[in-house]
Amino acid sequence: MNVYRYLMLVACCLFLSCNKNVVISEFDNDFNDNRWLTSEVKSFHVALESDVENSNLQLNFSHIYDFQFQYVPFEVTITYPDGRKEVVPMNVKIKDDNGKDLADCSGDICDLHTIIKENVNLKKGAYTFEIKNGFNGQFLPNVLGIGILAEKK
């Protein structure tokens, strides 16, 4: 499965690198035994070289097919170039009311993109995105990766 996950990650990166509308694409798949410890915060540091107007900021959550939870709580903290911090709590819906995955799945790998903020104007400078899961337990199971994506509309 590790080779399969690697190939999927490469394919995703190639797709995103070809898309000129993508201005931020950060992803972390370093999860021991596919477990994301509740105490572990994932951080991404991004430097924008120019202003980006009218973009959608998204959370990319990659999980194993047939995830056992319908919702997962996340908290995204955005630190802007001027030092201002914004905390965005999210309760991400994983499955519809019939129990069907909302993510795009290929085999046993599913990628779910959820809007964090719409129509955001990102100023030139350094950003930090911190993501933590609010799962009620020691770890969130069956996690393959987490990331941040921003696309110009």
Backbone torsions as a table, in degrees:
resi	resn	phi	psi	omega
1	MET	NA	-30.0	-179.3
2	ASN	-61.5	-40.0	177.8
3	VAL	-65.0	-41.4	179.0
4	TYR	-62.3	-45.0	178.2
5	ARG	-62.1	-40.9	179.6
6	TYR	-62.9	-44.8	179.5
7	LEU	-63.6	-39.5	177.6
8	MET	-64.9	-40.6	178.9
9	LEU	-64.5	-42.7	178.0
10	VAL	-62.9	-43.6	179.6
11	ALA	-62.7	-40.9	178.4
12	CYS	-64.3	-43.6	179.3
13	CYS	-63.7	-40.5	178.1
14	LEU	-64.5	-42.1	178.7
15	PHE	-61.6	-46.5	-177.7
16	LEU	-68.6	-34.3	-179.4
17	SER	-69.8	-23.4	178.4
18	CYS	-83.1	-17.5	-177.6
19	ASN	-88.5	108.5	-176.7
20	LYS	-70.5	-12.5	178.6
21	ASN	-81.8	-13.5	179.6
22	VAL	-80.4	120.9	-179.7
23	VAL	-107.9	-22.3	175.0
24	ILE	-136.8	130.7	175.7
25	SER	-147.9	98.7	-179.9
26	GLU	-124.9	138.8	-176.0
27	PHE	-149.1	138.7	178.8
28	ASP	-126.2	122.4	178.0
29	ASN	-118.1	27.2	-179.4
30	ASP	-91.2	83.4	180.0
31	PHE	-130.1	113.6	177.5
32	ASN	-65.2	127.5	179.2
33	ASP	54.6	29.4	-180.0
34	ASN	58.2	32.2	179.7
35	ARG	-115.5	128.3	176.0
36	TRP	-104.3	106.5	-179.8
37	LEU	-59.4	136.4	-179.7
38	THR	-62.4	-28.0	179.8
39	SER	-80.9	-8.4	-174.8
40	GLU	-93.5	124.1	176.8
41	VAL	-102.6	130.3	176.6
42	LYS	-94.4	127.4	-177.0
43	SER	-118.9	141.7	176.9
44	PHE	-130.6	130.6	179.1
45	HIS	-112.8	124.6	-174.6
46	VAL	-131.5	136.3	175.0
47	ALA	-114.7	117.9	176.2
48	LEU	-91.7	131.2	-176.5
49	GLU	-88.0	-9.5	176.4
50	SER	-153.8	164.5	177.2
51	ASP	-66.4	145.5	176.7
52	VAL	-127.0	118.3	-179.6
53	GLU	-97.8	148.0	170.9
54	ASN	54.6	64.9	178.7
55	SER	-118.9	159.0	174.0
56	ASN	-106.6	126.2	177.9
57	LEU	-95.8	126.9	-174.2
58	GLN	-127.0	151.7	171.1
59	LEU	-96.9	130.7	176.9
60	ASN	-109.5	111.2	-178.8
61	PHE	-113.5	117.1	-179.8
62	SER	-106.9	128.3	-176.4
63	HIS	-142.3	169.6	177.8
64	ILE	-75.5	144.2	-179.5
65	TYR	-54.3	144.8	180.0
66	ASP	61.8	49.6	177.3
67	PHE	-54.1	141.0	-171.0
68	GLN	-81.5	-6.2	-177.9
69	PHE	-116.3	145.7	178.4
70	GLN	-83.3	-32.2	178.9
71	TYR	-132.6	149.9	172.9
72	VAL	-134.4	127.3	177.6
73	PRO	-81.9	134.5	175.8
74	PHE	-130.0	159.6	171.5
75	GLU	-133.6	123.8	179.3
76	VAL	-111.3	123.2	176.1
77	THR	-108.2	123.5	-180.0
78	ILE	-107.8	124.0	173.4
79	THR	-105.8	119.0	-176.4
80	TYR	-85.4	165.3	-178.7
81	PRO	-56.8	-28.9	180.0
82	ASP	-83.5	3.2	178.2
83	GLY	93.7	-11.1	179.2
84	ARG	-66.4	140.6	178.1
85	LYS	-115.4	142.1	176.4
86	GLU	-129.9	129.4	178.5
87	VAL	-105.3	125.7	-179.2
88	VAL	-117.5	104.0	174.8
89	PRO	-78.2	141.2	-178.7
90	MET	-137.0	143.7	170.9
91	ASN	-120.4	91.4	-169.8
92	VAL	-78.2	124.2	178.6
93	LYS	-80.5	122.1	-176.9
94	ILE	-96.0	-36.4	-177.3
95	LYS	-128.6	150.7	175.7
96	ASP	-77.4	-178.5	-176.4
97	ASP	-65.5	-17.6	177.5
98	ASN	-94.5	3.5	178.6
99	GLY	86.0	10.3	-179.6
100	LYS	-87.5	136.7	177.9
101	ASP	-58.7	135.7	175.7
102	LEU	-87.9	-12.2	-178.0
103	ALA	-78.8	162.4	169.0
104	ASP	-81.3	119.2	-176.1
105	CYS	-116.2	140.9	173.8
106	SER	-133.2	108.7	-173.9
107	GLY	67.8	-127.8	-179.4
108	ASP	-101.1	14.2	-179.9
109	ILE	-111.9	127.0	-178.9
110	CYS	-124.1	137.6	177.5
111	ASP	-121.2	121.9	179.9
112	LEU	-114.8	123.8	176.6
113	HIS	-106.8	124.6	-178.1
114	THR	-127.5	135.6	-179.8
115	ILE	-68.0	128.9	171.4
116	ILE	-91.3	-50.0	178.1
117	LYS	-146.5	141.0	178.8
118	GLU	-106.4	152.7	174.5
119	ASN	52.9	49.4	-177.6
120	VAL	-92.9	136.3	171.6
121	ASN	-98.7	114.9	-178.4
122	LEU	-99.8	121.0	179.2
123	LYS	-82.4	153.1	176.0
124	LYS	-55.5	139.4	177.4
125	GLY	138.8	-171.6	-175.5
126	ALA	-94.4	131.9	178.0
127	TYR	-120.8	149.4	170.0
128	THR	-125.9	131.8	176.2
129	PHE	-116.9	122.5	177.8
130	GLU	-116.7	129.0	-178.0
131	ILE	-122.1	130.7	172.4
132	LYS	-133.3	149.4	177.9
133	ASN	-93.9	145.5	-179.0
134	GLY	-104.9	27.6	-178.7
135	PHE	-60.6	142.6	-179.0
136	ASN	-88.5	79.1	-179.2
137	GLY	171.9	-179.8	-178.9
138	GLN	-70.0	-31.5	-178.9
139	PHE	-153.0	154.7	172.0
140	LEU	-93.1	119.6	-176.0
141	PRO	-83.1	162.7	172.2
142	ASN	62.8	34.6	177.8
143	VAL	-96.3	131.6	177.1
144	LEU	-103.1	-28.7	-180.0
145	GLY	-178.5	165.3	178.2
146	ILE	-144.6	144.9	-179.1
147	GLY	-161.2	176.5	179.3
148	ILE	-121.7	138.4	179.4
149	LEU	-138.2	134.5	173.3
150	ALA	-128.5	129.8	-179.8
151	GLU	-125.3	137.7	172.2
152	LYS	-70.6	140.8	178.8
153	LYS	-82.0	NA	NA
